Amino acid sequence: MSHRTAHGFPIAVAMLAYLGSSTTQAELIAIDFDESFYPNDDPFVFLTDQLEPDYGITFSLPDSERQLRWYEPTGAIFGGRLSVRDPFGANFTTDIRIDFTNAVNFVQLEGFDGSGGDTDVLNLRAYNELDQLVAHSTVIDLFGPTGAAISVLGENIYYVEFGVEANFSGLFYDNLVYNTVPAPASAAMLALGLLGCRRRKTV
């Protein structure tokens, strides 16, 4: 299993051991939505599919009137993270969907609240290519500026949806981590290649 942009995100050692043993060509990818996403002329950046070429993911929202934006207000303790906002800048609880170009078996992200003054419920649901729910996780927390992590583990996850049940505004999100697995065709070709090598050795 290879690693890319690890950033030291908190992932349980036992979880890493499972991911490493589940596939020989997995890749653990972590994205810190830091200042590299900042365009220097607008603190609000609309994020849709521009991460697909480099990271193999695409964001979308069920509510087309709102946008997923990268947000870093000057001096804010919750800056440099993602949030769902309307054209006026309000922060909403609308669900966010992430589609993966290749199947994954682990997804983790962190939720943050600027004030942490109320308890929020964060849900993360994972689906396979048949739109069947394969994993679900819920975290109830104050979140606050230090944040709280939520994760799901399952086979052949093709997309996840996450969102918060809150009395007031939504959360900010950061530190997305996911573990890719080989596509079935790639795994089959690898197996055939190994079998061919073995047969040639035994002739």
N, C-alpha and C positions, 0 to 999 in steps of 0.2 A: 504494500500500500504506500503510495506517495502522498506528500503533503504540499500544499501551496498556500502562501500567505497566511501562515498559522496565527500570527499576532498574539499568541499566548492566551487564547480564549479558554475559559474554564470548561473543560470536557472531562468527564470521569475517566480514570485510567481503565476501569473495567469495560467501559463503553468502547474505548479505543481498541482494546484487546479483541472485543467481539467484532468490530468493524474490520480489523486487520485479518481476522481468521475467516471472515465470511466470503472474501473474494481476494484473488491474488493480484488484481489490477485495479483496485479501488483507488480513488484519489479524494482526500479530504481537503475541501476548499473552504476558506474563510474570507469574508469580506467585511472590512472595517470601513463604514461609510464616513471617511474622514475628509479633510480639507481638499484632497485630490479630486473630489466631486464638485468642488466650488468653481464656478466659471469666472470669478473675479468681478463680474458686473451685475450679478443678481443673486441674492441669498436664497432665492427659491428656484430649484431646478426640477423640472418635470421629468420624472423617471418612467420610461416605458420599456422599450426593448433594446436600449443601447448597451445593456450588459450582456446580451446574448452572445456576441462574438467572442468576448474574452472569458466570460464566466458560465455560459450555457444556461442562463436563466432569463425569464421574461416576466415583468410585473404587469398586473392588470387589476382593475377595480370593477365591481359589479355596478357601482353608481357612477355613471359617466359624467355627472355634473361636478364631480370632485376629482382631485388629482393626487397622485402619490408624489411627494416632493422631498427633495433633500433640503434640510433646513438648518441654518446656523445664524441665528440672530446674534449680534455682537454682544459678547459678555454673558450670554445665557448659559446656564449650567447644563441645559439639555441640548446644546447645539451640536451640529455635525451628525444628525441622525435623520431617519425617515419619518414622515408623518402624512396623514391624509388631510388635505386642506381644500377649502373652496377658494374662489377668486379673491375673497376678502381676507384670507389668511386664517380663518377659524380652523381649529383642529377638531377632526371628527372621529367617530368610532367605527366608520365604515370598514368592512372586511377587505383584506388585501390578498390577492392570489399571486402565487409564484409558480410558473411552469418551468420544468427542467427539460433541457434538450435531451439529456440521457437520464435514465432511471437512477434514483438514489435510494439509499436505505436508512439514512439518518438526516434529520434536519433540526437545527437549533437556532434560536434567535433570542435577543434580549429586549425587554420592554422597559421604558423609562417614563417617569412622570416628573415634570418640573418641580412640583411642590410636594407630591407624595402625601397630600392632606387627606385623601380618601382611599378606601380599598377598592381595587378594580379586579375584574375577572378576565384573564387573558386565555383565549382558546386557540389551539393549533390543531388542524385536521389535515390528514394526509390521505390522498386518493391514488388509485392505480389507473392504468390507461383505460379501464372500463368504467371509470367514474365511481368505483366502489370504495367506500371508506375502509382504509386498512389500519389506521392508527389515529388516536385522538388523545390530546393532553390538555389539562386545565391547570392554571396557576392563579391562586388568589393571593394578592399581595398589595402592599402600599406602593410598591415599585420605587418611586422617588428618584433622586438624581443618581443613585448607585445602581438602580435597575435590578431586574430579576430575570433569570433564564427560563426558557421553556423549550422542550424538545420532544420529538417523536422518533420512533424506531420501527421500521417495517420493510417488507420486501416490495421491490418494484414500485416505488413512489414516483409518480409522474408529475404531481402538482400538490401544493398545500394551500390552504386558506387559513388566515389567522385574523383575529379581531378581538376587540375588548368590549366587555359589558361594563359600562361606567355611568355614573350619575351625571358627570359633567363632560369635560372634553376627553378626547382619545389619548392614547399613549404615543410616545416616540419610540422608534425601533432602530436597533443597531446590531452589529456583530453577528451576521448571518453565517452559519456554518452548515455545510452539507457534504455527504459522502457519496460520490458517484460510483456506480457499478458498471461492469462491461455490458454492452448491448448483447442480447441473445445471439445475434449473428456473429459478433466478434468472439464471444466465448466459444461458440461452436467451431469457428475456424481455428481458434487456438487449440481446441481439443483434437480436431482432425490433424493439425500440424504435428502435435505431440505424438499422436497415434502413428502417423506416417514415419516419424523419426524412429519410434520404437520398432516398427516392422522392419525398417531397413537394417537396424542393428541386429535383428534376430535371423535375417536371411543368411 
